[in-house]
Amino acid sequence: MSPRGRILAGTFLLLGLVACGKEEVPGEPFRPAVCVDPTTAQARRPPEVRGQTQCGPIADFTPINSYQGEFADVAQTVEDAVVLVDGRCTGTLIEASAGPVVVTAGHCVGLGDRSLLVFNFEDQPDGDPLVTEGTVIEQSQEPDYALIQLDVLPQVRPVLLSAVPGERLAIIQHPRGRPKVIAEGEYLDACNSLLYYAGLDTLVGSSGAGVLNRQGQLLGIHTDGDCDWTGRGANRGWTVESIVAASPYLVDADIVAR
């Protein structure tokens, strides 16, 4: 290769490293690139529903009724509001001025659908499962969310909405339609209406699960997995603020902390 060719190749390599995020430095923890420009193809791609969203070599899921981790003081209250949606997604009963509704991912259901919802589907359940139906009253792909109005409200406390994250996040979910589990991870950033987190395992079936802050409040809806078994990449979802802004049913006052 000519000297000019070597210079050009080096320039393109440098530009590629800048475009993809910070180059990995030996001895420092790797942080994935997040907050992609919303005009890029990656940001515009449809939500992914796939199995390869395990962040690291071990699937760090804990059955909710045997969980003793950092979120233990709030998990047992919040988990009652987490529901299996149509056997293939997760949802959360949230507090709203117009009345509690289940929020899930928009790619899980269609507008006007009649969904089957199962509360208290878990190992060593602390109560009887409640099976009910509901009607999808809102559905959107961008932001990726849906609201389901239940025929029968369970006797559980709806989860509050918040726009205030913390260093650690948790997701209570039904991966692959299995009994309820919890996983924890690191908050990375929020931008372009998306919430990014690392080391927080999800699988197919986790779509629509609520992303919780340390106070047990719902920050967003998990919609997309982009981790791999090496621990690289980040999972993401849509923020509560973007969902409320798009929703005719929800109002700004439903967000209790900003």
MOTAGI-V293081 format. One record per helix or strand of 3 or more residues. SS is the DSSP state (@ for helix, = for strand). FROM is the first residue (numbers start at 1). TO is the last residue. Records with the same first field share a line. If there is no record, write none. Layout:
BEGIN
SS->FROM-TO / FROM-TO
END
This chain:
BEGIN
@->3-20 / 41-44 / 64-66 / 72-81 / 106-108 / 175-177 / 240-246 / 252-254
=->82-85 / 89-94 / 101-104 / 114-119 / 130-141 / 144-150 / 168-173 / 181-191 / 194-198 / 210-212 / 218-224 / 235-239 / 255-257
END
